[in-house]
Amino acid sequence: MSESQNPQVKNYKRGRVQSWLEERYDLSAVEEFVKKKEVPISRHSIWYYFGGITLFFFIIQVVTGILLLLYYRPTAEAAFESVQFIMTEVRFGWLIRSIHSWSANLMIAAAFVHLFSVFFLKAYRKPRELTWVSGALLFFLSLGFGFSGYLLPWNELAFFATKVGTEIVAVVPLVGDFLLKFLRGGEDVTGATLTRFFGFHVAVLPMISTVLLVLHLWFVQKQGMSVPPSLERKGGPIKVMPFFPNFLMRDLLGWTLALAALAAIAALFPWELGVKADPFAPAPAGIKPEWYFVFMFQTLKFIPAKVLALDGEMLGVLAFGVIGVLFVLVPFLDKQARMGKTSRAFSALGVLAVIYILAMTIISYAVPQTF
């Protein structure tokens, strides 16, 4: 048996490394944390893994985004051609871009599942209010990533979808015109808009997300996984598993399966580039935003132009804004959860929200010809 294969030699070398680190850094707190951290076991345990899967897709976004940055040029004259070069000339460039695009959609899908599973399991109740707030803000930032990144290929669909999306903010009272010009970098969607969205996508949003993500993960590690209210009401001991290595190995298995699914989808259904944007061309028929914005887009189409002499679109945008703020503040509004009880009213509102989002999305894709 060679020296590298001898377990005694391996343990000796590992011990030397550990001793070297302990002489310079106090690792006792880390060791104590690793030994004590546990995860509740119940029929709801599967929902715990979606937070890790969302984080995994975010990491994929960062890695593939950095690779794409090596060739991408954020100008109206060169953006489309640079993406085209990536897909046709760069070795495996088409696959990297496809993985980046698909992982963005899968990340948002996993974030939806994670957010609503936390909501229904009341994991936002005391003392985890700030864990929920940071997670909800991260969810909204992920939507911002999707919106800002959609324009970067500078193709026809992205151009007109961004034009429609930015026009919606103009109806916000008092600050609508300012928000429109701030997002577009002027009156219209131009190369300045592309450059601005590129800055949001690769600098501003990642910086804010990194701070919030560190806080969110610190909150989770500090307070541990929430125990479902149904288990707490039963009383008695709660089954748990060690986080290291039991839960971590299961989490890594989920990451492996997610990577396999992502690679298969990206290879079998490559993300198309489409046609270069022409600001002077008419908008394509039936244009829609990305699927995670479709329910809001469809809602605004249902609202009458005037509601009691007020602009209908303005009311819809304000309503979604208020709902977003209330969603972030759920831990402070749900008084029953603050007392350790299950609020049926909030659970019912969550069910209605999920049904509404699904219904509006299905209607938008199934019957676009009626509008």
N, C-alpha and C positions, 0 to 999 in steps of 0.2 A: 504494500500500500504506500502510495507516495505521500510526501509531507503535506501536500495540499488537501489530500483526502482523509487524513488522520483526524478524527473528531477531537482528540485530545489537543492536537496542535491548534485546531481551529478555536477551541474554547480558551486555550492559553493566549492566543493572539487577541481574541475578543475581550478577554479579561484585561490585557495590557491596554487596549484602547479605552475601555471603560475606566480603568484606573487613571490613565492620563487625563481624561476629561474631568473626572471627579476631583483631581488635584487642582484643577483650574476653575471649575464651575461647580456650583452647588446643585446637584441633580436630584437631591432628596425629594423636593417638591414635585418634580416630574414623575419620579418613581411612585410616590404616594398617590398621585393623580391617576396614573395608569392602573394601579392595583385596585383603587376604589371605584372608578367609573363603571357604571352599570346601566343597562337598558332594560326597561320593563318588557315582559313577554305577555302578549295577549293576542286575541284574534285581530286586533288592529295594528299589530306590529309591522305589517307590510308597508303601511303608510310612512313609517319612519325613513324608508330608503329613498323616497322621492326627493328629499332635500339634498342628499348626496349625489343623486343622479343629475339634478339641476346644476349642482356645482361642477360635476364632471363635464357636462356639455359647455359650461362657461369656460372651463379650462381648454377644451377643444377649440372654442371660439378664439381665445387668446393666442393659442399656438398657430392655428391656421391663419388668423388675421395678421400675425407678424410675418408669416411666409408670403402672404399676398401683398403686404406693404413693400416688399422688396422690388416689386414690378409695377405696382399701381401708381398712376399719376392723376391727382385730383383736379383736373381742369376739364372744362366743357369740350375743349378741342382734343384732348388725349385720353380721357377716362375710358370711354367705350373701347377705343383701340387698344389700350393697355390691358383691359380685361380680356379682349379678344386674343391678344398676344399670349396672355397667361394660359388660356384654354387651348390654343392651337400650337404654340411654339415651346412653351416651358414644359419640361418633362414632368408628367403627372400633374401639371397645373390645373387641368380640367377637374381632376379628382379632388385636389385641395380646395378649389373654389366650391365644388359640389358639397364637400363635407362641411365647409364653412356655412353655406346657405342652409343645408338641411339641419345641421346642429343648432343653428339659430332658432329654427322652428321647433325642433324637439326640446330645446331648452325652455322656450316659452310654454310649450305644452306641459312639460314636467313641472314648471313653476305654477301653472294653473292648478294641477293636481295637488301639489304640495301645499299651496295656499289654502285651498278649500278643505283639504283633509285636516289641516291645523285648525281651521275654523269649526268644522263639525265635531272635532274631538275636544274642542274648547281648550286647546293647548295655549291659548293666549291669556288664560286666567292668572291671577296673582300667584307667583311673583314674576311672570313672564310677559308682562305688558310690553316692555321695550324690545323683547325678542320679536313679538308680532309686528310692532311698528317698524323696526329695521327691515324685517322680511317683506312687509307690504311695500315699503319704499323701494326695496331692491326689485320687486316685481314690476313696479311702474318704471323703474330705470331700464329693465329688460325690454319693456315695450318701446322705450325711447331708443334703445339700441336698434330694435327692429325698424323703427320709423326712419332713423337717420341713415342706417345702412342700406335701406331699400333704394335710395336715389343714387348711390355711388357708381353702379355700372353705367349710369346715364343712358338707359335704354328707354324706349317709348312708353311702356307701361309704368315704369318707375317715375318718369318725368310727370306724366299727367296725374298719377295717383298722388304724388307729392304736391302737385298744384292744387288738387281738390282738398287734400288734407290740411294744407296750410291756409286755404281760404276759410276753413271752418273756424279757425281761431279769430278771424277778423270780426265775427259777430259778438265776441265777448264785450260787454259794455265797458266804456272808458279806456280800456287798455288794448282793445282788439287791433286797432291799426298799428300800435307799437309792436305787439306780438307778431303780427304779420311781417312787418319790415325786419324785425329782429331775426325771425326764422329764415326769411328769404335773403336777407342782406340787401334789400331793396324792394321795389314795388312788385316785380315779377320773379318767376323762377328762372335763374340764369346761372352762369358759371360761378357767380358769387355765392349763390345758394349751395351749389355743390361743394365749394371750398369750405363753407361754413358747416355744412352737415358732416363733412369729413373731419373737421376739427372736433365737433361734438362726439363723433363716433369713435375716434381713436385717442382723444385726449381728455375732454371734459367729463364725459360719462364714465370712462374707465377709472378716472381719478376719484370721482364721487363713489362709484361702485366699490372700489377697493377699500375705502374707509368704512363704508357701511357693511361690507362683507366681513371685514375683520371684526367689527363690533358684533355683528350677528353671530358669527362663529364663537366669539368669546362668550357671549351671553349663553349660547347653547351648551358650551363646555362647562361654564361656571355653574349653571342651574340644572344641567342634565335634561334627559328626555321627560316630557310630561306624561304622567300616568292618566289614562282615560278616566273620566268621571265615573263610568260604570264600575270600574275596578275599585275605585276609592269608596264607593257606596257599599260595596260588599264587605269591606273591612277585612281584617286578617292580613297575613303576609302576602306580598305581591311577588310573583315569580320574576326573576331577573336573569340576565345573562351578562357576563363581562364584556365591556366594550372592546378591550384588547385581550385576545385576538378574535373572539367569537363574532361580535357584531361587525368589526372591521373587515374580517374575511368575507362575510356575507355581503357587505357593502361593495367590496372589490369585485365580487362575483357579479353583482348588479352592474357595475361599471363595465366589466368585460362583455356582458350581454348587450349593454347599451352600445358599446363600441362596435360589436359585431353587427347589430341591427343598423347602425348609422353607416358603416362601411358598405353593407349590402344595398341599402337604399341609395346612397350616393353613387355607387357603381352602376346599378341597374336603372336608375332614373336620374341621369345627370341634370344638373340645374342649367336651364337654357339661358342664353344671353339675350335673344330677341333682336330687335331692330334699334339702331341708334336713334336717340331722341331728336325730334325736329320741332322746335318751339313754334314754327309757323304752320305745322300740320294740324288737322282737326283731331280732337281726342278720339281714341278708339271707342267703339260702342261697348256698353256694358262694363266699363272700367270699374274696378273695385280695389280697395286697399287690401293689405295682407289679411289672412283669415282671422287673426286675433283682434282686428279692428272692425270686422264686418258687422258684428251685432250692433255696434254704435252707429255705423254708417247706415244700416238698414232702419234703425230706429229713427234717425233724422229724416229719412225719406217718408216715414209714416206720419210724422208730425205735420199738421196743416201749416200753411204759410203764415197764417195769423191765428193767434190764440188770445181772445179777449183784447184785441188791438195791439198785442205784443208779437214780436217776431218769433215764429215757431222754432226756427233753427237756433236762435239765441237761447230760448228756454231749454231746448234739448241739451245744448252744450253746457249750460249752467247746471242743469240737473245731473249730468254725468260728473261734473266737477264736484258738486256737493256730495254725491254718492261716494266718490273716491276719497274725499276727506273723511266722511263718516266711516268708511271701511277701515281706514288707518286707525281711527279712534275707537274701534269696536271694543277693545279691552276696558275702556273707561266708560262705555255706554251700557255694556251688558252687566247690570247690577247683580243678576242671579249668578253669573259666572264668578264675580268677585267674591261671592259668599260660598263658593264651592258647589253651587247647584247648577243644574242644566236648564238653560233658558229655551223653552220650546218656541217662543216667538222668534228669537234670533236664528234658531235652527230652521224654522219655516221660511224665514227671509232668505237664508242661504240656499235652501232647496229651490225657492222661486227664482233666485238669481241664476242658478245653474240651468234651470229649465228655460228661462228667458234667453240666456246667452245661446244655448243650443238651438232654440226655436228660431231666433232671429238669423242665426248663421245658416241654418238649413233653408229657411225661406229665401234668403238672399241668393243662395246658390241654385236652389231648385226652381224658382219661378222668377228669374230676372226679367223675363219678357213682359211682365205685367206692370212694370214701372217705367 
